[in-house]
Structures are given as C-alpha cells and as structure tokens.
Amino acid sequence: MTTYRLTSVLHPMRRVYIFTIVTRLFHWINALSIVILAITGYIIGNPPAILAAHEAYDGYWFGTVRYIHFVTAYIFLFNFIIRIYWMFKGNRFENWRNFLPTSKAFIQEMWDVIKIDVLLVKNKHVVSLGHNSLAGVSYLMLFILMAAQITTGFGLYAAMSDSFIAGLFTWVVPLFGTDALVRVWHHIFMWGFIVFTMVHIYLVFYHDYVEGRGEVSSMFGGWKFVENECIDEKECTDFNR
C-alpha cells in the first residue's frame, strides 16, 4: 500500500480510476440493504400496536414487513459473497491485501492516520490512492460484522424456512443454546452497523473537505484525484477501464 503526504505546494492534479463498478454497486446495495434491514428488523423485534377499524385478517402489514426483511437479507447475503469474490479478482485498490495488517508499513500508516486524522496531532494528512490502512481495517471489521449478522439472521430464519440456504444455518441456534440469545446478538450487531455508518459518513465527508480529492464522488464514478508528483506514471494508469 503506497502512502503520500500532501504538501502546501500546489501541483497539477491527475485523475486515477480507483473503484470499479462492482465495488461501487456493492457499496450502495449494501448501504440500502442495511437501512431496510435495520428498520424492518427493529419493527420485527419491537412491533408497534396498530389499531384499525377492519378485522385483523384483512391486514397483513407485519407479514409484509417480515417478507421485506427476508428478501433484503438474501440480497445482503449475495452482495456480500460477490464482494468477497471481488477481493481476489478486482484491481489492486480493491484487493484483500488492503484490509489485512500484514506488514510494518501497513501498521505504521494506520498509526499515522490515527495520529493525524483522529487525534489531530499533526497538520498534514496521509493520502492513499485507495483506502488508507485504518479505513482498510475498519472495512475488515465491517465484513466480519456482516458475516456475523448473516449467520445469526439466517440461523433464526432456518426454523421457519425450508430453503436450501437457510438450511445451511440450522447449526446456529444449537450453538448459542437458545434462539432468544441469537436474537439478542442479532440486535446488537444491528446497532454495530448503525454506529459504523455514522462514523463512516463523518470521516468520508471530513476527508473530502480536507483533501479535496473526490472522496465522496469516487463511490459514484470510481475516480479520485492526486497530485502528479505523488505518483509515478505506472500508478497513474487508468485501472480496469
């Protein structure tokens, strides 16, 4: 992972293609799925009392909520599987190596980001073409959280479904002991997504404002901007166009 630091000298900027369509689609499908799953999941866990003039059998709103939750869960699962696959097939900015602290340079960059962007002890900023090391580790935690949420969610769903995929998770409830405990963990993981999302949105807009390199727009078009002096000709190649 290559790291560069911004200087006070203004240099021409070069556009670099970072995120392919697969990663960008994963991001937005995942974001929408999390919102839908969180809302419907909260309603399922704590259904409101709704009074209506018609008979109960004339309404099926709670069944609809559950249906939306289950369908979105399948989308969430397949989206996750595709992203894991793309860690091995995508470009070098999307590769699995960007998420694992496997080198001293990776750990050093992560510490630099913490000191500069979190603790605010320096007035410079670590600039990485793709994700910086701290972001990479945070996304690794997100993937682990996604796997845990999928496991507990489909573990609960397995008792009420005869689908093949749900059947793969019949071991989850016996492992935890009771379905009530699985529900508790599933609920805790939901709040983990909410906290991650709030921190993620803050940091993305913070970096976009401070660095001005297209942090937000890169997840729409795939491009970021970097000073010509920061990268050599090979690293300025438009990857996977």
FENTA-V555026 format. One record per residue. SS is DSSP state (h for helix, s for strand, l for the rest). PSI is psi in radians with two decimals (* if undefined). Layout:
ss->SS psi->PSI
ss->SS psi->PSI
This chain:
ss->l psi->2.15
ss->l psi->2.35
ss->s psi->2.46
ss->s psi->2.75
ss->s psi->2.38
ss->l psi->2.51
ss->l psi->3.06
ss->l psi->-0.14
ss->l psi->2.32
ss->l psi->2.27
ss->l psi->2.73
ss->l psi->2.51
ss->s psi->2.55
ss->s psi->2.45
ss->s psi->2.27
ss->s psi->2.30
ss->s psi->2.03
ss->l psi->-0.98
ss->l psi->2.12
ss->l psi->3.01
ss->h psi->-0.54
ss->h psi->-0.83
ss->h psi->-0.69
ss->h psi->-0.72
ss->h psi->-0.72
ss->h psi->-0.78
ss->h psi->-0.87
ss->h psi->-0.62
ss->h psi->-0.71
ss->h psi->-0.77
ss->h psi->-0.81
ss->h psi->-0.71
ss->h psi->-0.73
ss->h psi->-0.73
ss->h psi->-0.85
ss->h psi->-0.78
ss->h psi->-0.67
ss->h psi->-0.78
ss->h psi->-0.91
ss->h psi->-0.64
ss->h psi->-0.68
ss->h psi->-0.70
ss->h psi->-0.72
ss->h psi->-0.71
ss->h psi->-0.47
ss->l psi->1.23
ss->l psi->2.33
ss->l psi->2.67
ss->l psi->2.02
ss->l psi->2.11
ss->l psi->2.39
ss->l psi->2.70
ss->l psi->-0.47
ss->l psi->2.96
ss->l psi->2.72
ss->h psi->-0.61
ss->h psi->-0.19
ss->h psi->-0.16
ss->l psi->2.54
ss->l psi->0.62
ss->h psi->-0.68
ss->h psi->-0.66
ss->h psi->-0.64
ss->h psi->-0.72
ss->h psi->-0.80
ss->h psi->-0.71
ss->h psi->-0.79
ss->h psi->-0.72
ss->h psi->-0.79
ss->h psi->-0.74
ss->h psi->-0.77
ss->h psi->-0.57
ss->h psi->-0.69
ss->h psi->-0.72
ss->h psi->-0.77
ss->h psi->-0.76
ss->h psi->-0.90
ss->h psi->-0.59
ss->h psi->-0.71
ss->h psi->-0.78
ss->h psi->-0.74
ss->h psi->-0.70
ss->h psi->-0.67
ss->h psi->-0.75
ss->h psi->-0.72
ss->h psi->-0.29
ss->h psi->-0.41
ss->h psi->-0.24
ss->h psi->-0.28
ss->l psi->-3.07
ss->l psi->3.11
ss->l psi->-0.32
ss->l psi->-0.32
ss->l psi->0.02
ss->l psi->2.70
ss->h psi->-0.43
ss->h psi->-0.37
ss->h psi->-0.12
ss->l psi->-0.14
ss->l psi->2.24
ss->l psi->1.33
ss->l psi->0.04
ss->l psi->2.81
ss->h psi->-0.64
ss->h psi->-0.69
ss->h psi->-0.83
ss->h psi->-0.68
ss->h psi->-0.74
ss->h psi->-0.70
ss->h psi->-0.74
ss->h psi->-0.67
ss->h psi->-0.74
ss->h psi->-0.71
ss->h psi->-0.79
ss->h psi->-0.68
ss->h psi->-0.83
ss->h psi->-0.38
ss->h psi->-0.93
ss->l psi->-0.27
ss->l psi->0.77
ss->l psi->-0.11
ss->l psi->2.79
ss->l psi->0.24
ss->l psi->3.00
ss->l psi->2.40
ss->s psi->2.22
ss->s psi->2.01
ss->s psi->2.55
ss->l psi->-0.79
ss->l psi->-2.26
ss->l psi->2.46
ss->l psi->3.00
ss->h psi->-0.70
ss->h psi->-0.73
ss->h psi->-0.69
ss->h psi->-0.77
ss->h psi->-0.67
ss->h psi->-0.62
ss->h psi->-0.56
ss->h psi->-0.75
ss->h psi->-0.64
ss->h psi->-0.76
ss->h psi->-0.70
ss->h psi->-0.72
ss->h psi->-0.69
ss->h psi->-0.78
ss->h psi->-0.71
ss->h psi->-0.70
ss->h psi->-0.70
ss->h psi->-0.77
ss->h psi->-0.85
ss->h psi->-0.66
ss->h psi->-0.86
ss->h psi->-0.40
ss->h psi->-0.68
ss->h psi->-0.64
ss->h psi->-0.44
ss->h psi->-0.55
ss->h psi->-0.30
ss->h psi->0.20
ss->l psi->2.55
ss->l psi->0.30
ss->l psi->2.69
ss->h psi->-0.76
ss->h psi->-0.80
ss->h psi->-0.59
ss->h psi->-0.36
ss->l psi->-0.21
ss->l psi->0.35
ss->l psi->-0.28
ss->h psi->-0.22
ss->h psi->-0.91
ss->h psi->-0.82
ss->h psi->-0.58
ss->h psi->-0.75
ss->h psi->-0.42
ss->l psi->-0.88
ss->l psi->2.68
ss->h psi->-0.45
ss->h psi->-0.69
ss->h psi->-0.65
ss->h psi->-0.70
ss->h psi->-0.68
ss->h psi->-0.82
ss->h psi->-0.67
ss->h psi->-0.68
ss->h psi->-0.73
ss->h psi->-0.74
ss->h psi->-0.59
ss->h psi->-0.78
ss->h psi->-0.49
ss->h psi->-0.72
ss->h psi->-0.70
ss->h psi->-0.78
ss->h psi->-0.79
ss->h psi->-0.77
ss->h psi->-0.75
ss->h psi->-0.78
ss->h psi->-0.73
ss->h psi->-0.83
ss->h psi->-0.75
ss->h psi->-0.87
ss->h psi->-0.64
ss->h psi->-0.82
ss->h psi->-0.55
ss->h psi->-0.86
ss->h psi->-0.64
ss->h psi->-0.68
ss->h psi->-0.78
ss->h psi->-0.75
ss->h psi->-0.54
ss->l psi->0.69
ss->l psi->0.27
ss->l psi->0.62
ss->l psi->-0.76
ss->l psi->-0.85
ss->l psi->-0.37
ss->h psi->-0.45
ss->h psi->0.00
ss->h psi->-0.83
ss->h psi->-0.32
ss->l psi->-0.11
ss->s psi->2.54
ss->s psi->2.92
ss->s psi->2.43
ss->s psi->2.66
ss->s psi->2.48
ss->h psi->-0.65
ss->h psi->-0.22
ss->h psi->-0.45
ss->l psi->2.58
ss->l psi->3.08
ss->l psi->-0.66
ss->h psi->-0.71
ss->h psi->-0.18
ss->h psi->0.01
ss->l psi->2.48
ss->l psi->1.68
ss->l psi->2.38
ss->l psi->0.63
ss->l psi->*
